[in-house]
Amino acid sequence: MPVKKDEPLQVAPKNIHPKWSDLTKIEGQKGSNPGGVYQDSVTGKKYYIKEPASEDIARNEVMAAKLYKAAGVDVPNVFLLKDGKRIKVASEIIDGIQQGGRQLTSDKIQGIRGNFMVDAWLANWDVVGLFYDNFIIQDSKAIRIDTGGSLRYRAQGGLKGEAFGGKVLEIESLRDSTINPQSAEVFASVTREDMIAGARKVLVLGKEQITELVEYYGPIDKQECTSLINILVARQRYIAERYPEAK
């Protein structure tokens, strides 16, 4: 059953969920949101923790990461973290080598082109990053480390509004150098076969699973929650109609 919004915030088993009281800041801010690198004194794990401007923005980012993971795409473990009344996003740091530009187009790196359709479905406008820094490569596999520009919000926290709807316009816009030169460079060689493979990952998610994830992590407002579920399902239909081979 979906978790109600008035229930205690628990987004991961207690044995892996970081506690704010156990975290010590060891590095400063990266990216556009206030935050820093913290280390857990109990487990030794490191997290990049940022404080979005609102709880809704924080939930949006974590929800996107959970949807990516449900579709079989590699992302870090991401948590909602309470610091008093403030909600933060904690992303477990994964050791890897950041790759930039043309290096991300290498056929030797797995998980970029074949997951493009998931990026498009989730409207991750900032999937590559301004400095090609939203991917890390570990054992020749690409890991998406920042989902803040997905779904309803832009990377810097503004709502996308009507630009995020039932049509997956990102299939084109993420490959358009006049709109997003970084992602266009990385995804320039995406083939129809890559699109179909990614579409299968999107379509494997049933409405019930999407609903549970959105109701758990998504907007607190029930109408916004319902609207987001409907948009995600509509975007699935759009992909299914455009890539019937994926059904």
Contacts in CASP RR format, 6 or more apart in sequence:
PFRMAT RR
TARGET T0000
AUTHOR 0000-0000-0000
METHOD contacts of the structure
MODEL  1
MPVKKDEPLQVAPKNIHPKWSDLTKIEGQKGSNPGGVYQDSVTGKKYYIK
EPASEDIARNEVMAAKLYKAAGVDVPNVFLLKDGKRIKVASEIIDGIQQG
GRQLTSDKIQGIRGNFMVDAWLANWDVVGLFYDNFIIQDSKAIRIDTGGS
LRYRAQGGLKGEAFGGKVLEIESLRDSTINPQSAEVFASVTREDMIAGAR
KVLVLGKEQITELVEYYGPIDKQECTSLINILVARQRYIAERYPEAK
2 211 0 8 1.000
2 212 0 8 1.000
2 215 0 8 1.000
2 216 0 8 1.000
3 10 0 8 1.000
3 215 0 8 1.000
3 216 0 8 1.000
5 220 0 8 1.000
9 80 0 8 1.000
9 82 0 8 1.000
10 17 0 8 1.000
11 17 0 8 1.000
11 62 0 8 1.000
11 79 0 8 1.000
11 80 0 8 1.000
11 216 0 8 1.000
11 217 0 8 1.000
12 77 0 8 1.000
12 79 0 8 1.000
16 77 0 8 1.000
17 79 0 8 1.000
18 38 0 8 1.000
18 40 0 8 1.000
18 43 0 8 1.000
18 45 0 8 1.000
18 47 0 8 1.000
18 79 0 8 1.000
18 81 0 8 1.000
18 90 0 8 1.000
19 40 0 8 1.000
19 42 0 8 1.000
20 81 0 8 1.000
20 82 0 8 1.000
20 83 0 8 1.000
20 84 0 8 1.000
20 88 0 8 1.000
22 40 0 8 1.000
22 41 0 8 1.000
22 42 0 8 1.000
22 43 0 8 1.000
23 38 0 8 1.000
23 39 0 8 1.000
23 40 0 8 1.000
23 41 0 8 1.000
23 47 0 8 1.000
23 49 0 8 1.000
24 38 0 8 1.000
24 39 0 8 1.000
24 41 0 8 1.000
25 36 0 8 1.000
25 37 0 8 1.000
25 38 0 8 1.000
26 37 0 8 1.000
26 38 0 8 1.000
26 39 0 8 1.000
26 46 0 8 1.000
27 36 0 8 1.000
27 37 0 8 1.000
28 35 0 8 1.000
28 36 0 8 1.000
28 37 0 8 1.000
29 35 0 8 1.000
29 36 0 8 1.000
29 50 0 8 1.000
30 36 0 8 1.000
30 37 0 8 1.000
30 48 0 8 1.000
32 155 0 8 1.000
32 156 0 8 1.000
33 50 0 8 1.000
33 51 0 8 1.000
33 52 0 8 1.000
33 53 0 8 1.000
33 156 0 8 1.000
33 157 0 8 1.000
34 50 0 8 1.000
34 51 0 8 1.000
35 48 0 8 1.000
35 49 0 8 1.000
35 50 0 8 1.000
35 51 0 8 1.000
36 48 0 8 1.000
36 49 0 8 1.000
36 50 0 8 1.000
37 46 0 8 1.000
37 47 0 8 1.000
37 48 0 8 1.000
37 49 0 8 1.000
37 93 0 8 1.000
38 46 0 8 1.000
38 47 0 8 1.000
38 48 0 8 1.000
38 49 0 8 1.000
38 90 0 8 1.000
39 45 0 8 1.000
39 46 0 8 1.000
39 47 0 8 1.000
40 46 0 8 1.000
40 47 0 8 1.000
45 92 0 8 1.000
45 93 0 8 1.000
46 92 0 8 1.000
46 93 0 8 1.000
47 90 0 8 1.000
47 91 0 8 1.000
47 92 0 8 1.000
47 93 0 8 1.000
48 90 0 8 1.000
48 91 0 8 1.000
48 93 0 8 1.000
49 81 0 8 1.000
49 88 0 8 1.000
49 89 0 8 1.000
49 90 0 8 1.000
49 91 0 8 1.000
50 88 0 8 1.000
50 89 0 8 1.000
51 58 0 8 1.000
51 83 0 8 1.000
51 86 0 8 1.000
51 87 0 8 1.000
51 88 0 8 1.000
51 89 0 8 1.000
52 58 0 8 1.000
52 61 0 8 1.000
52 87 0 8 1.000
52 88 0 8 1.000
52 89 0 8 1.000
52 157 0 8 1.000
53 157 0 8 1.000
55 87 0 8 1.000
55 220 0 8 1.000
56 219 0 8 1.000
56 220 0 8 1.000
57 153 0 8 1.000
57 157 0 8 1.000
58 80 0 8 1.000
58 87 0 8 1.000
58 88 0 8 1.000
58 89 0 8 1.000
59 80 0 8 1.000
59 87 0 8 1.000
59 217 0 8 1.000
59 218 0 8 1.000
59 219 0 8 1.000
59 220 0 8 1.000
60 148 0 8 1.000
60 150 0 8 1.000
60 151 0 8 1.000
60 152 0 8 1.000
60 153 0 8 1.000
60 218 0 8 1.000
60 219 0 8 1.000
61 78 0 8 1.000
61 89 0 8 1.000
61 147 0 8 1.000
61 148 0 8 1.000
61 149 0 8 1.000
61 150 0 8 1.000
61 153 0 8 1.000
62 78 0 8 1.000
62 79 0 8 1.000
62 80 0 8 1.000
62 89 0 8 1.000
62 217 0 8 1.000
63 151 0 8 1.000
63 213 0 8 1.000
63 214 0 8 1.000
63 216 0 8 1.000
63 217 0 8 1.000
63 218 0 8 1.000
64 122 0 8 1.000
64 124 0 8 1.000
64 147 0 8 1.000
64 148 0 8 1.000
64 149 0 8 1.000
64 150 0 8 1.000
64 151 0 8 1.000
65 75 0 8 1.000
65 76 0 8 1.000
65 78 0 8 1.000
65 91 0 8 1.000
65 147 0 8 1.000
66 78 0 8 1.000
66 213 0 8 1.000
66 216 0 8 1.000
66 217 0 8 1.000
67 122 0 8 1.000
67 205 0 8 1.000
67 210 0 8 1.000
67 213 0 8 1.000
67 232 0 8 1.000
68 75 0 8 1.000
68 118 0 8 1.000
68 122 0 8 1.000
68 144 0 8 1.000
68 147 0 8 1.000
69 75 0 8 1.000
70 205 0 8 1.000
70 209 0 8 1.000
70 213 0 8 1.000
71 115 0 8 1.000
71 118 0 8 1.000
71 121 0 8 1.000
71 201 0 8 1.000
71 202 0 8 1.000
71 204 0 8 1.000
71 205 0 8 1.000
72 118 0 8 1.000
72 201 0 8 1.000
73 111 0 8 1.000
73 115 0 8 1.000
73 118 0 8 1.000
73 144 0 8 1.000
73 201 0 8 1.000
74 111 0 8 1.000
74 141 0 8 1.000
74 142 0 8 1.000
74 143 0 8 1.000
74 144 0 8 1.000
75 143 0 8 1.000
75 144 0 8 1.000
75 145 0 8 1.000
75 147 0 8 1.000
76 91 0 8 1.000
76 92 0 8 1.000
76 93 0 8 1.000
76 94 0 8 1.000
76 143 0 8 1.000
76 145 0 8 1.000
77 91 0 8 1.000
77 92 0 8 1.000
78 89 0 8 1.000
78 90 0 8 1.000
78 91 0 8 1.000
78 92 0 8 1.000
78 147 0 8 1.000
79 89 0 8 1.000
79 90 0 8 1.000
79 91 0 8 1.000
80 87 0 8 1.000
80 88 0 8 1.000
80 89 0 8 1.000
80 90 0 8 1.000
80 217 0 8 1.000
81 87 0 8 1.000
81 88 0 8 1.000
81 89 0 8 1.000
81 90 0 8 1.000
82 88 0 8 1.000
91 145 0 8 1.000
91 146 0 8 1.000
94 136 0 8 1.000
94 138 0 8 1.000
94 143 0 8 1.000
94 145 0 8 1.000
95 138 0 8 1.000
96 136 0 8 1.000
96 137 0 8 1.000
96 138 0 8 1.000
96 143 0 8 1.000
97 136 0 8 1.000
97 137 0 8 1.000
97 138 0 8 1.000
98 132 0 8 1.000
98 133 0 8 1.000
98 135 0 8 1.000
98 136 0 8 1.000
98 137 0 8 1.000
99 109 0 8 1.000
99 132 0 8 1.000
99 135 0 8 1.000
99 136 0 8 1.000
99 137 0 8 1.000
100 131 0 8 1.000
100 132 0 8 1.000
100 133 0 8 1.000
100 135 0 8 1.000
101 132 0 8 1.000
101 182 0 8 1.000
101 185 0 8 1.000
101 186 0 8 1.000
102 185 0 8 1.000
103 109 0 8 1.000
104 112 0 8 1.000
104 128 0 8 1.000
104 132 0 8 1.000
104 135 0 8 1.000
104 142 0 8 1.000
104 185 0 8 1.000
104 186 0 8 1.000
105 112 0 8 1.000
105 185 0 8 1.000
105 186 0 8 1.000
105 188 0 8 1.000
105 189 0 8 1.000
108 140 0 8 1.000
109 137 0 8 1.000
109 140 0 8 1.000
109 141 0 8 1.000
109 142 0 8 1.000
110 140 0 8 1.000
110 141 0 8 1.000
110 142 0 8 1.000
111 141 0 8 1.000
111 142 0 8 1.000
112 135 0 8 1.000
112 142 0 8 1.000
112 186 0 8 1.000
112 187 0 8 1.000
113 187 0 8 1.000
113 189 0 8 1.000
113 190 0 8 1.000
113 191 0 8 1.000
113 194 0 8 1.000
114 190 0 8 1.000
114 194 0 8 1.000
114 197 0 8 1.000
114 198 0 8 1.000
115 142 0 8 1.000
115 144 0 8 1.000
115 198 0 8 1.000
115 201 0 8 1.000
116 174 0 8 1.000
116 187 0 8 1.000
116 190 0 8 1.000
116 194 0 8 1.000
116 195 0 8 1.000
116 198 0 8 1.000
117 171 0 8 1.000
117 194 0 8 1.000
117 195 0 8 1.000
117 197 0 8 1.000
117 198 0 8 1.000
117 199 0 8 1.000
117 201 0 8 1.000
117 202 0 8 1.000
117 239 0 8 1.000
117 243 0 8 1.000
118 198 0 8 1.000
118 201 0 8 1.000
118 202 0 8 1.000
119 127 0 8 1.000
119 144 0 8 1.000
119 170 0 8 1.000
119 174 0 8 1.000
119 183 0 8 1.000
120 168 0 8 1.000
120 170 0 8 1.000
120 171 0 8 1.000
120 174 0 8 1.000
120 239 0 8 1.000
121 168 0 8 1.000
121 170 0 8 1.000
121 202 0 8 1.000
121 232 0 8 1.000
121 235 0 8 1.000
121 236 0 8 1.000
121 239 0 8 1.000
122 147 0 8 1.000
122 150 0 8 1.000
122 151 0 8 1.000
123 149 0 8 1.000
123 150 0 8 1.000
123 151 0 8 1.000
123 160 0 8 1.000
123 164 0 8 1.000
123 168 0 8 1.000
123 170 0 8 1.000
124 144 0 8 1.000
124 147 0 8 1.000
124 148 0 8 1.000
124 149 0 8 1.000
124 150 0 8 1.000
124 170 0 8 1.000
125 149 0 8 1.000
125 150 0 8 1.000
125 154 0 8 1.000
125 155 0 8 1.000
125 160 0 8 1.000
125 170 0 8 1.000
125 173 0 8 1.000
125 174 0 8 1.000
125 180 0 8 1.000
126 134 0 8 1.000
126 146 0 8 1.000
126 148 0 8 1.000
126 149 0 8 1.000
126 150 0 8 1.000
126 154 0 8 1.000
126 155 0 8 1.000
127 134 0 8 1.000
127 144 0 8 1.000
127 149 0 8 1.000
127 174 0 8 1.000
127 183 0 8 1.000
128 134 0 8 1.000
128 135 0 8 1.000
128 180 0 8 1.000
128 182 0 8 1.000
128 183 0 8 1.000
128 185 0 8 1.000
128 186 0 8 1.000
129 146 0 8 1.000
129 155 0 8 1.000
129 182 0 8 1.000
129 183 0 8 1.000
130 182 0 8 1.000
132 182 0 8 1.000
132 186 0 8 1.000
134 144 0 8 1.000
134 145 0 8 1.000
134 146 0 8 1.000
135 142 0 8 1.000
135 143 0 8 1.000
135 144 0 8 1.000
135 145 0 8 1.000
136 142 0 8 1.000
136 143 0 8 1.000
136 145 0 8 1.000
137 143 0 8 1.000
146 155 0 8 1.000
148 155 0 8 1.000
149 155 0 8 1.000
151 164 0 8 1.000
151 228 0 8 1.000
152 159 0 8 1.000
152 160 0 8 1.000
152 161 0 8 1.000
152 164 0 8 1.000
152 219 0 8 1.000
152 224 0 8 1.000
152 228 0 8 1.000
153 159 0 8 1.000
153 160 0 8 1.000
154 160 0 8 1.000
163 169 0 8 1.000
164 231 0 8 1.000
165 231 0 8 1.000
165 234 0 8 1.000
165 235 0 8 1.000
166 231 0 8 1.000
166 234 0 8 1.000
166 235 0 8 1.000
166 238 0 8 1.000
167 235 0 8 1.000
167 238 0 8 1.000
168 235 0 8 1.000
168 238 0 8 1.000
168 239 0 8 1.000
168 242 0 8 1.000
171 195 0 8 1.000
171 242 0 8 1.000
173 179 0 8 1.000
173 180 0 8 1.000
174 180 0 8 1.000
174 183 0 8 1.000
174 184 0 8 1.000
174 187 0 8 1.000
175 183 0 8 1.000
175 184 0 8 1.000
175 187 0 8 1.000
175 188 0 8 1.000
175 190 0 8 1.000
176 184 0 8 1.000
177 184 0 8 1.000
177 185 0 8 1.000
192 243 0 8 1.000
195 243 0 8 1.000
196 243 0 8 1.000
196 245 0 8 1.000
196 246 0 8 1.000
198 246 0 8 1.000
199 239 0 8 1.000
199 240 0 8 1.000
199 242 0 8 1.000
199 243 0 8 1.000
199 246 0 8 1.000
200 246 0 8 1.000
202 236 0 8 1.000
202 239 0 8 1.000
202 246 0 8 1.000
203 236 0 8 1.000
203 239 0 8 1.000
203 240 0 8 1.000
203 246 0 8 1.000
203 247 0 8 1.000
205 236 0 8 1.000
207 229 0 8 1.000
207 233 0 8 1.000
210 229 0 8 1.000
210 232 0 8 1.000
210 233 0 8 1.000
211 229 0 8 1.000
214 225 0 8 1.000
214 228 0 8 1.000
214 229 0 8 1.000
214 232 0 8 1.000
215 225 0 8 1.000
215 229 0 8 1.000
218 225 0 8 1.000
218 228 0 8 1.000
219 225 0 8 1.000
219 228 0 8 1.000
239 246 0 8 1.000
240 246 0 8 1.000
240 247 0 8 1.000
END
